């Protein structure tokens, strides 16, 4: 019979630069510059986070999965995407000039 999940993650602070995530006795900064898909999320979307295993976090309302290690060491996990970003969703992205 499977055990009960006892891991709890909590968002403790949100600023314009990112948010802080408490995992047990460790608090980690999740900067929007390194994790841009969180930039336009609502407070409810950010705070609804699951921690199913020691190295796996999941935001169900955003359908975002992250390794805890990618937050601790984002330089080891470069962002690579074959899909172009939607500039209208990027809060600080330069806007194209309109004719």
Secondary structure, 3 states (H helix, E strand, C coil): CCCCCCCCEEEEEECCCEEEEEECCEEEEEECCCCHHHCCCCHHHHHCCEEEECCEEEECCCCEEEEHHHHHCHHHCCCCCCCCCCHHHCCCCCCCCCC
